[in-house]
Amino acid sequence: MSAQSLESIHQQSADTHRIWSAEEYHTLLNDPFTVLVKNPHSFAIGRLVAGEGELLMIAVIKEKQGQGLGRRCLEEFEMALSDKGADCCFLEVAKTNVRAQQLYESSGFECISTRKAYYQIDKNNREDALIMQKVFTPSSLDS
């Protein structure tokens, strides 16, 4: 999947935060530590460094949301990390993004901390991010 395709899916996801540019995705795709799981309507992208995974972005186009594509991408992303030797995964999610939090919690992620004023909402407003972690065990990766 090209950087332009990732940007397009992200744009179509109705994300309320800043949409990443094709250049940003291009940089990630050229990073040897990047892990990408994709299908025509969704993707999950992150990194694996020193045995720890980090989910940077998961996106599903708006018309396909609620059909399990995000969950499938997340599961495949976790398996890809585990196959490459990761023993855990971290992510940040906006405090107001309850739908994503529910997905992550139902997938075994736990909130471990908060980053105050992490996301820039607009010129004058910022939003907290919840830091979530999932420790991989054989049973936590069973589908």
N, C-alpha and C positions, 0 to 999 in steps of 0.2 A: 504494500500500500504506500502510495506516495505521500510526501509531506502536504501536498495540495489536497489530497483526499482526506487526510486527517483533519486539516483545517476546515474543509467543507462539512464533514460530519459534525465537528465541534460547533460550527456556525448554525447548523440545522438542529442542534440539540436544545435550543432555547435556554442555554446557560445564562444565568443572570450576572455572572462575573465576566471579566475580560476574556475574550476569545483569543486563544493562542494563534500566532501567525504561522504561515507555512515555513518561514525561516526558522522559527523556534522548533517546529517539528523536524525540520531538516537537520538541525543541529543534534537533536535527540537521536534521530535515526542513524546518524553517523557516529554515535557514541557506542563503543564496544560493550558498555555495561547496560545498554538499553534492552528492555524486554517489551515486546509488542505482541498483543493478541488482537486479531481483527476479523471482521466479517463485513459484508457490504454496507451494513447499517449501524455498526458500533465498533468501538475499540477500547482497549485498556492499554496504557503505556506507563512504564516506570523504569526503575533502575534496580540493579543488583550490585551491591558493593559489600565486600567483606562478610558475606553470608547473610546480609540483611536486605530485604526487598523494600522498595518504596513505590507505592502507587501514586503516580503524578497526575493522571487524568483518566477518567472513564467517561465515555460519551456515547449516547444513543440518540439517533435522530428522533425528533419529537413525535413523528407519526408512528414510530415503532416502540415508543416507551410503554411500559406496563405489560410487555409480552415476554419478559424473562431474558431479553438479550443482555441487559446489564449484569444480571446474576450469572449468566453463562460466561460472559467475558471475564468477570471477576474470578469465577472458579477456574477458568482456563489460565488466567494470569497467575493465580496462586500455584497451580500445578507446574507452570513453566518455571516459576521461581524455585519451587521445591526441586524440580528436575535439575536445576542448575546449582543446587546446593544451599539454597536459602533455608534458614530455620525460622524466619518470621517475616512479617510485612508490616510496614507503617503507612499511614496516610493522614492527610489533613482534610477536614470537611467543614464547610461553613456551619456555624452554630444554628443558623436558620434553615439549613437544608435537611429538614426532617426526613424526607423521603430517602435520601442517600444514607442518612444515619441508620434508618431502619434496615436498609439493604445490608449495610456493613455489620450491624449488630446481629442480624439473623444469619450472617455468614461466619460469625464467631469473633468479630473484632470487638475490642473493648476500649472505651475511652480511658486514656492514661494521663492526659494533660490538656491544657488550653493555651493557645497562642493568642494573647490579647491583641486586638486591632490588626490582625494578620492580613485580611483581605481589604483592598481598597474598593469601596462601593461607588463612590463618586468623589468629587473634589474635596468635600468636607466630611465624609463619613467612612468609617472603617468597621469591619466586622470581625469578631473572634472566630478562630478556627479551633475545632476539637482535634486533638491528636489521638489517633486510634491505632491499636496494634493487635495483630493476630499472631500467636505462636503456633507454628506448624507442628502437628503430631500426625501420625498415620491416620488416626480417626478423624482429625479435623479436615483432611483433604479428600475423604471419601465422598463421592457424589451419589 
